[in-house]
């Protein structure tokens, strides 16, 4: 037996024994009711989407190494990264930005790579040699089985640029742009699923007023020409966090042309953008503040949805949270790896909470894109030359993939709060859904880093009789996976739950995530 396997087994046994012992003397029991008899909206797979921006080592070295690299690759894409992303069934990828999108000329990234221009990255510093362009992105999405979301350059581009880019990607006739794509190596058109018309137009995308952007959006949206039987969803650049006035103005002025509105929100441990806090060196004060930030997503979505409901009570227009996650100070040893940060158990819990919230709002939220996929902000994967490590956040997405395409089920949680100082959050967070095969899934998050608790889950409505689960936790709130110790935070089988007479009794470890399957 490999040493790493033995270590994981010992660690799992220790964690489960600790959970069991703590539950005897732990916090009060928690009551949860899952209404399996009241199916809600479908949880769109795209809620578990990803974001990959041209900055730092997110693309170069993280996804793309080129065909001649000594790092094992599939036509230039890192083989280890491709396999890891396929394993979590990435549903959609947003590219090339972010702020980078509003300076990007798509023509720079087509044709022979040795003839592509080198451009300054005005948003994030450094230079981009355009080795990863339209063909590389579209082929990458196709390789891992993901839908495509392209952010359009509105800030320095034009409707004509956008229209021609879409034609280059999607045209199946004999137009010059279709022929140019074929000459560049792609015969059949790709499927373009989403276009974002600008990014953060209130800021790096052009510092626009919402009234002005509403007119700009309408102009661009008019020229999004989709091929027959291959619709393209048009996404308006939405609000900065709680700016509901932006949403109101867009819906009032351009709602009939909008298919979805984006929303951006980041959780900053300190609340100070200039000194965000460390990704690894933090105490319980920044543990709870980060979880509070994640929980705040529920209020944001509720408030923006209420505004959208005034103009769109049938919920035709989606609210797509296409940038979200934890943003900490850059790793001091990151060098030119811009926005590189480590990823701890804290990130895992905040991701699980946020995904729970998206699922609860599945009637309006139909896509979300965590920032970002590899080596940037709250990443799934970290790489260093030939080495790769999966982060705690990756494992949350792996555990939660069972909810892709499931039907959301209403859930009620009665749990004592978890306090630290003057800060307070719910002690337990939860979500539930039934997948297309009829299997019931329940996600549970214990936010308290000290106390285990017993959870009683009352299943109302049809459910199976067999129970199994997975748990993600670690010895410390700051636990991380590193290249030298890649297995510190990994899921383990969870067998501290019993189903009897429609009630599940489960013993949750402190600072843990559990996903149960009832079949």
C-alpha positions, -999 to +999 in steps of 0.1 A: +000+000+000+014+034-009+024+057+019+001+084+007-029+060+008-019+048+043-016+084+055-050+093+041-066+063+058-050+071+092-061+107+088-097+097+080-099+074+110-085+101+133-110+127+120-139+104+123-129+094+158-125+130+168-160+138+154-176+109+173-159+118+206-168+155+202-205+148+194-209+131+228-201+164+245-207+187+216-232+214+207-270+210+207-285+188+180-297+204+148-330+198+131-333+199+093-363+192+072-359+183+035-392+187+015-386+159-011-423+162-019-420+199-031-396+199-061-384+234-071-364+247-100-338+227-119-302+234-107-285+244-140-251+226-143-236+260-153-239+271-117-207+252-112-189+270-140-153+283-141-135+315-151-101+317-168-086+352-175-055+360-194-033+370-164-005+356-143-001+319-147-038+312-151-035+303-188+002+300-195+017+273-174-017+266-158-037+253-188-014+259-218+022+248-221+024+242-259+029+210-279+067+210-275+067+212-237+084+185-216+052+187-194+029+159-206+002+176-227-026+170-252-020+192-281-005+219-258-029+216-229-016+202-197-027+166-195-030+166-157-051+197-157-074+185-184-080+152-166-087+170-133-112+194-149-130+166-168-133+147-135-154+175-119-175+179-151-168+216-157-200+228-174-189+262-188-158+284-190-157+322-192-128+337-211-107+359-218-117+382-189-124+400-167-108+434-172-085+419-198-114+413-221-120+450-227-085+455-242-085+422-262-084+422-300-095+387-310-075+390-343-043+389-322-050+354-312-056+336-345-033+324-373+001+308-369+014+312-334+048+323-344+033+353-362+010+365-335+017+399-319+029+405-284+007+429-265+010+447-232-015+435-205-027+469-194-050+454-167-026+431-149+009+439-160+034+420-182+029+410-218+008+385-236+022+367-267-012+355-277-002+319-279-036+311-264-064+326-285-098+318-300-088+284-314-070+274-282-099+284-260-127+269-281-107+236-285-099+235-248-136+238-239-145+211-264-117+189-250-130+190-214-167+190-225-176+225-213-198+251-228-182+284-240-187+319-226-167+346-244-165+381-229-167+407-256-145+438-258-168+468-254-144+491-236-120+495-266-138+475-292-168+480-315-200+462-324-184+454-358-154+437-340-179+416-319-200+407-349-170+395-369-156+375-340-189+357-336-191+350-373-155+337-373-164+312-345-199+301-357-202+306-394-208+274-415-210+290-450-185+304-474-180+339-459-145+352-458-144+349-420-155+312-422-129+306-448-103+323-427-111+300-397-108+270-420-074+282-432-064+285-396-071+249-390-108+246-379-132+233-406-165+230-387-178+260-366-177+258-329-208+262-307-207+296-289-231+294-260-227+327-242-214+362-250-209+387-222-213+422-236-185+440-217-172+434-182-176+456-152-187+485-173-190+506-142-153+502-137-124+487-157-147+482-187-153+519-193-164+537-161-199+541-175-231+553-160-259+526-161-280+548-183-252+551-209-243+514-207-279+504-212-278+521-246-244+506-254-257+472-245-287+475-267-265+485-296-242+455-292-270+431-285-286+440-318-256+426-337-252+393-319-262+371-349-265+335-339-265+307-365-298+288-370-306+263-343-276+275-322-288+303-300-263+325-281-272+338-247-265+375-244-253+386-209-253+422-199-225+435-177-242+437-143-237+453-109-208+456-086-221+437-056-251+455-040-256+482-066-293+474-073-297+507-091-275+494-119-298+464-123-329+485-121-317+508-149-306+480-172-339+461-168-360+492-173-341+504-204-330+472-221-347+443-204-363+430-236-329+424-252-312+409-222-310+372-217-290+374-185-274+400-162-241+393-145-233+399-109-198+402-094-190+397-057-159+388-038-154+379-001-125+399+014-114+385+048-105+419+062-131+440+043-102+462+031-093+460-006-058+474+001-050+449+028-072+419+021-055+394+045-034+363+040-047+332+023-029+310+049-020+330+080-052+340+096-071+335+128-107+328+137-117+364+132-109+362+095-123+326+094-158+339+104-156+371+084-149+352+052-178+329+059-200+360+066-189+373+032-200+340+015-233+340+033-239+376+021-244+362-014-279+352-004-289+388+004-273+401-028-292+376-050-324+382-032-322+420-036-312+419-073-339+393-080-365+415-064-356+443-088-356+419-118-390+406-107-405+440-112-398+438-149-396+401-154-420+383-131-417+351-152-380+350-146-370+348-183-339+368-176-312+349-156-290+364-129-255+350-137-229+354-110-199+352-134-173+363-109-173+352-072-150+338-046-125+347-019-099+374-027-068+376-004-035+393-007-012+378-034+012+351-021+044+371-013+066+345-031+044+345-063+066+367-084+050+373-118+021+349-109-004+377-106-032+371-081-018+338-070-030+327-036-031+295-017-064+277-009-073+264+025-102+246+043-117+281+048-120+285+010-137+251+008-164+260+033-171+293+018-174+277-017-198+251-003-219+278+013-220+298-019-230+268-040-258+260-016-271+296-020-269+294-058-289+261-057-315+277-035-320+305-060-319+282-090-351+298-104-331+329-112-294+320-109-286+298-140-248+303-142-219+311-120-182+312-126-158+310-097-127+332-099-106+315-111-099+281-126-061+276-122-034+296-103-055+327-099-076+337-068-097+309-054-085+283-079-094+247-084-058+238-093-023+251-085+007+243-107+044+249-106+062+238-137+055+201-140+038+198-106+001+201-099-020+200-068-058+200-063-071+225-038-098+221-011-121+242-033-116+216-061-129+189-039-160+208-030-168+211-067-161+174-070-185+165-041-212+189-054-212+177-090-240+154-081-263+185-080-256+193-116-290+191-134-308+180-102-340+196-089-337+219-059-357+208-029-368+232-001-349+228+031-354+242+066-326+244+091-330+249+129-295+253+143-278+273+170-255+300+157-217+299+158-202+330+175-168+345+175-165+378+193-193+400+181-196+381+148-223+355+144-233+330+116-256+300+114-239+270+128-251+247+100-257+255+064-275+230+041-290+224+006-308+195-010-317+182-045-329+152-064-310+141-095-324+129-127-321+093-116-343+100-086-314+099-060-317+124-031-286+144-022-281+166+009-252+189+015-243+199+051-217+225+062-206+228+098-192+264+101-181+260+137-144+252+138-145+238+173-176+218+179-191+187+163-228+184+162-256+158+157-279+167+128-314+151+125-326+153+089-363+147+084-371+135+049-406+145+038-417+128+007-403+099-014-367+088-007-346+057-008-335+034+020-298+033+015-274+060+027-238+069+019-217+100+020-184+119+017-168+143+041-142+171+036-124+185+067-089+189+080-069+193+112-068+232+111-088+260+096-056+270+078-049+235+063-038+235+027-026+211+000+009+218-011+031+203-038+051+184-011+019+175+009-009+173-016-033+151+005-039+173+036-074+183+026-093+155+007-127+139+009-131+107+029-160+083+032-185+094+057-203+067+077-214+086+108-250+087+096-280+064+101-313+065+083-343+051+102-380+058+097-374+088+074-349+105+097-312+107+092-290+111+123-256+124+113-226+134+134-208+162+118-172+170+125-162+206+133-153+228+102-166+201+078-186+196+046-207+165+041-226+154+011-251+125+017-267+103-010-300+086-002-309+060-028 
